[in-house]
């Protein structure tokens, strides 16, 4: 597998673990001292910063408040460094968050950008820093009467 394919797979695995509520497995995609930096609201000036796998897993448990989520990764631009041991990627994601019941069910959709730094450790790519920036959101009723 090429480095680009392995990094793209890592990005998609993160999304799959988020949707499956596998917070610990998701956190293991980060280097031990990795950082998750989140701007959840488009107008947020100061991000939430989580360092280390334990703190990252706890942050991901935020998703447990939703009945379902679906993180759809769109384009990713991946650049591997000349030493082939570090990389950077910019990815677009549309994240659906379903909550409520029956006619009150809504989809809070977050349109976001990931800016990721990676390091190769023992032939495996890990995230050293992920910046999650919310670009805009929508809330749509999806319930049935």
C-alpha positions in Angstrom: 0.0 0.0 0.0 1.4 3.4 -0.9 1.8 6.1 1.8 -1.1 8.1 0.3 -3.4 5.1 0.4 -2.4 4.3 4.0 -3.0 7.8 5.1 -6.4 8.0 3.3 -7.3 4.7 5.0 -6.3 6.2 8.4 -8.6 9.2 7.8 -11.5 6.9 6.8 -10.8 4.6 9.8 -11.1 7.6 12.1 -14.6 8.3 10.6 -15.7 4.7 10.9 -14.6 4.5 14.5 -16.4 7.7 15.3 -19.6 6.4 13.9 -19.2 3.0 15.6 -18.6 4.8 18.9 -15.1 3.1 19.2 -13.5 6.0 21.1 -10.5 4.0 22.4 -9.7 2.5 19.0 -10.1 6.0 17.5 -7.7 7.4 20.1 -5.2 4.7 19.2 -4.9 6.2 15.7 -3.1 9.1 17.4 0.5 9.2 18.5 0.7 8.8 22.3 1.2 12.6 22.7 -1.2 13.4 19.8 -3.5 16.5 19.9 -7.1 16.9 18.8 -7.9 20.6 18.3 -11.6 21.4 17.7 -13.5 24.5 16.6 -17.0 23.1 17.0 -18.8 26.3 16.2 -17.8 28.3 13.1 -17.4 31.5 15.1 -15.4 30.0 17.9 -12.2 31.9 18.6 -10.6 29.5 21.0 -10.5 25.8 20.2 -10.9 22.9 22.6 -7.6 21.1 22.8 -7.2 17.5 23.9 -3.7 16.0 24.3 -3.0 12.3 24.7 -5.0 9.3 23.8 -7.1 9.2 27.0 -8.2 12.9 26.6 -9.0 12.3 22.9 -11.1 9.2 23.6 -13.1 11.2 26.2 -13.7 14.0 23.7 -14.9 11.5 21.1 -17.5 10.2 23.6 -19.3 13.5 22.9 -20.9 11.6 20.0 -22.7 9.2 22.4 -25.4 11.8 22.8 -26.6 11.2 19.3 -28.7 8.2 18.1 -26.6 7.8 14.9 -23.8 9.6 13.2 -22.3 9.3 9.7 -19.0 11.0 8.8 -18.6 11.2 5.1 -15.1 11.9 4.0 -14.9 13.8 0.7 -11.6 15.0 -0.9 -8.3 14.6 0.9 -5.1 16.3 -0.3 -2.2 14.4 1.2 1.5 15.5 1.1 4.2 13.1 2.3 7.4 14.8 3.3 10.7 14.1 1.5 12.0 12.0 4.4 8.7 9.9 4.1 8.3 9.9 7.9 5.9 12.8 8.2 2.9 13.9 6.2 0.1 16.5 6.2 -3.4 16.2 4.8 -6.4 18.5 4.4 -9.7 16.7 4.1 -13.4 17.8 3.8 -16.1 16.0 5.8 -19.8 16.1 6.1 -20.9 14.7 9.5 -24.5 13.9 10.2 -25.7 13.7 13.8 -29.2 12.2 14.3 -31.1 12.9 17.5 -34.7 12.9 18.7 -37.5 10.4 18.1 -40.4 10.0 15.7 -41.6 13.3 14.3 -39.0 15.2 16.4 -36.0 13.5 14.8 -33.4 15.9 13.4 -30.1 15.8 11.5 -27.5 18.3 12.8 -25.2 18.3 9.8 -21.7 19.7 10.3 -19.6 20.7 7.3 -16.0 20.5 8.4 -12.4 20.5 7.4 -9.7 18.3 9.0 -6.1 19.6 8.9 -3.9 16.6 9.9 -0.3 16.0 10.7 1.1 12.5 10.7 4.2 10.6 11.7 5.3 7.1 10.7 6.0 4.9 13.8 7.2 1.4 13.2 5.9 1.4 9.6 2.5 2.7 10.7 1.1 6.1 10.2 -0.3 7.9 13.3 -2.0 11.3 13.7 0.2 13.7 15.7 -2.3 16.7 15.4 -5.8 16.9 14.0 -7.5 20.3 13.7 -11.2 20.0 13.2 -12.8 23.2 12.0 -16.5 23.6 11.6 -17.2 25.6 8.5 -21.0 25.7 8.8 -23.9 23.7 10.1 -27.5 22.9 9.3 -30.3 21.3 11.2 -32.9 19.4 9.3 -36.1 17.7 10.5 -36.0 14.1 9.3 -38.8 12.6 11.5 -41.9 11.0 10.3 -45.4 11.7 11.6 
